[in-house]
Amino acid sequence: MSEVQWKDDRRTVWNRKILNFYWAVVLISLFVELATLFIASRYQTFGEDKILVETMIPFTLQLIIVGSCEFVIRQLKRESPYLIILTGTALSTILIIFNETVDGIKYLLLLPMIISLFFDKQRKLVFALATNAIVIAAFYTFNPELLKLDNTYGLLSYTLVMLGAFFILYNLLKRGKEITNHLSKSIKSEQDMLIRSVIMDRQTKFDALTDLYNHKTFHEYLDHLLIQSDKYELSLQLAIIDIDNFKHVNDTYGHAVGDVILRRVSGVIKESILSPDDITARYGGEEFAVIFTDKTLEQAYGTIEQIRTQIGAKRHPEMNDKTVTVSIGLASYRYGSGKAAIFSEADSLLYAAKRSGKNQTITELQDTAV
């Protein structure tokens, strides 16, 4: 999911939550008005006109305001933060007009300013303050008693409260952005460090030319696997693969072509070793090593022969479509014998393959060319 889509989804979620809050305000307002009228009716008689003015008119106006906002967002698919803020201002204005006797009701105009915080933009807060200023100016012009702003002191006090609230909310947004930016930089820094760590780890474990494990990592894995093999008596085979006459390739066609051949041979090895439990490595120069785990010697031999055959079948344009071959020694680990023993046996089998004609695999199952 892209960052823009994520922000749009979060805005939709918050719009829905704020609208639900508005609907709750409408219902609570209706409940409070009805409860107040019911209690008051026990002590004096109210006419239908009084009930209409005190309850139904404000409820209907609130219903129209919030319902219109709901219609625009749900049906017309217009999700505007400014519409949400304006709806809050209109809702607060209606509540103030029809509840003028409630102490502190005029401070309900702080609601749209608080709502604007959810959109995390300072200009939304400025818009909320501007709509409040228009409402206050209208009250002061047409009905100053409604907000008890009938004198300069009252107007000044109320203005200072609204500006003070604006200042606090504005700096809260500013501080929130600073924290968000700091967190973003910290996360990016940690990601960069993680990427560098992964790259460095890869550079220390893998051979740059062939993308196989390097000599050091190969021995680390082999040591670990031999411990597991001795402990749980798991089968393990070691194959050492050597490119035949590789010095002749370098001397005749150059080291650049030699590097190409090394990459192609390693590619065949990687593609043929499908089990994630098996280890492939460039052991050194033109030598490669493969560790087979939890397989029989026959299974390991079948895979190694497949590798040898595929390498021998490849033709190399850089060498005038000639081929290269490999000789392989494949040894099976005997529990408790140690690393030196399996290496010595695999090396001996490799040299036996070289001496008896090359381009073959020799294992402990046989002592002649395959």
HELIX and SHEET records of a PDB file:
HELIX    1   1 GLU A    3  SER A   41  1                                  39    
HELIX    2   2 GLU A   48  ILE A   51  1                                   4    
HELIX    3   3 LEU A   52  MET A   56  3                                   5    
HELIX    4   4 ILE A   57  ARG A   74  1                                  18    
HELIX    5   5 PRO A   81  ILE A   97  1                                  17    
HELIX    6   6 ILE A  105  LEU A  109  5                                   5    
HELIX    7   7 LEU A  110  SER A  116  1                                   7    
HELIX    8   8 LEU A  117  PHE A  119  5                                   3    
HELIX    9   9 GLN A  122  PHE A  142  1                                  21    
HELIX   10  10 PRO A  144  LEU A  147  5                                   4    
HELIX   11  11 THR A  152  LYS A  205  1                                  54    
HELIX   12  12 HIS A  215  TYR A  232  1                                  18    
HELIX   13  13 PHE A  246  TYR A  253  1                                   8    
HELIX   14  14 HIS A  255  SER A  272  1                                  18    
HELIX   15  15 LEU A  297  ALA A  313  1                                  17    
HELIX   16  16 PRO A  317  MET A  319  5                                   3    
HELIX   17  17 LYS A  339  ARG A  355  1                                  17    
SHEET    1   A 5 ILE A 279  GLY A 284  0                                        
SHEET    2   A 5 GLU A 287  THR A 293 -1                                        
SHEET    3   A 5 LEU A 236  ILE A 243 -1                                        
SHEET    4   A 5 VAL A 326  SER A 332 -1                                        
SHEET    5   A 5 THR A 361  THR A 363  1                                        
END                                                                             
